[in-house]
Amino acid sequence: MKTSTKVAVALGVGLVVGSVLGVLYAPAKGADTREKFQRQRKKWRERIDRGVRTSQDILSKVAERVDEAVGD
């Protein structure tokens, strides 16, 4: 692995770890922060799941159209 790649990975990991620690040690109670984080994570998960389902529907329709076009 190149040195520049190692530095970039280390920087990225440091940013993520620092962000997480910053949130966990914020002035709000840890329990409140963790609860808020869990709610937000559930919202993100729902959005991602919805996006995946929508993408699957779109790709399925595109595949049907391609099959119809090729079949003609």
Backbone torsions as a table, in degrees:
resi	resn	phi	psi	omega
1	MET	NA	135.9	179.9
2	LYS	-69.1	154.6	179.6
3	THR	-61.2	-41.7	-179.6
4	SER	-63.9	-35.4	177.7
5	THR	-67.0	-42.4	178.7
6	LYS	-61.6	-42.3	-180.0
7	VAL	-64.4	-42.7	179.9
8	ALA	-63.6	-42.4	178.9
9	VAL	-64.7	-45.0	179.9
10	ALA	-62.2	-41.2	178.1
11	LEU	-63.0	-45.2	178.9
12	GLY	-61.6	-45.1	179.1
13	VAL	-63.8	-41.9	178.9
14	GLY	-61.5	-40.2	178.2
15	LEU	-64.0	-43.9	-179.2
16	VAL	-65.0	-48.8	-178.6
17	VAL	-62.5	-43.2	178.7
18	GLY	-62.0	-40.8	178.8
19	SER	-63.5	-46.5	-179.6
20	VAL	-62.2	-46.4	179.8
21	LEU	-64.6	-37.1	177.8
22	GLY	-62.4	-40.6	179.0
23	VAL	-68.9	-42.8	-177.4
24	LEU	-69.6	-28.4	-179.3
25	TYR	-104.1	19.9	178.1
26	ALA	-67.4	167.1	-177.6
27	PRO	-59.8	-25.3	179.2
28	ALA	-70.0	158.7	177.2
29	LYS	-59.6	144.8	179.8
30	GLY	-59.3	-40.3	-179.6
31	ALA	-63.4	-41.3	178.8
32	ASP	-65.0	-42.6	-179.2
33	THR	-65.5	-43.7	179.4
34	ARG	-64.1	-39.5	177.9
35	GLU	-63.5	-44.0	178.0
36	LYS	-62.4	-42.3	178.8
37	PHE	-62.1	-41.9	179.7
38	GLN	-63.7	-42.5	178.3
39	ARG	-62.7	-44.2	-179.7
40	GLN	-64.6	-39.3	178.7
41	ARG	-62.4	-39.6	177.8
42	LYS	-64.1	-40.9	178.0
43	LYS	-62.8	-44.0	178.9
44	TRP	-61.8	-42.2	-179.3
45	ARG	-62.0	-43.4	178.4
46	GLU	-62.1	-42.1	178.5
47	ARG	-64.6	-42.3	179.1
48	ILE	-64.3	-45.2	179.2
49	ASP	-60.5	-42.9	178.7
50	ARG	-62.8	-42.6	178.6
51	GLY	-64.0	-39.6	178.2
52	VAL	-65.0	-44.4	179.2
53	ARG	-62.2	-43.3	178.8
54	THR	-62.3	-43.8	179.0
55	SER	-62.4	-41.3	178.6
56	GLN	-62.9	-42.4	178.7
57	ASP	-62.0	-45.4	-179.3
58	ILE	-63.8	-46.1	-179.4
59	LEU	-64.6	-35.4	177.7
60	SER	-64.2	-44.0	178.8
61	LYS	-65.2	-40.9	178.2
62	VAL	-63.3	-42.2	179.3
63	ALA	-62.7	-39.4	177.6
64	GLU	-63.2	-42.9	179.8
65	ARG	-65.1	-39.5	178.6
66	VAL	-65.4	-43.5	177.7
67	ASP	-60.3	-41.9	178.4
68	GLU	-64.3	-41.6	-179.4
69	ALA	-67.6	-40.3	180.0
70	VAL	-71.9	-33.9	-178.2
71	GLY	-69.7	-23.2	-178.1
72	ASP	-75.8	NA	NA
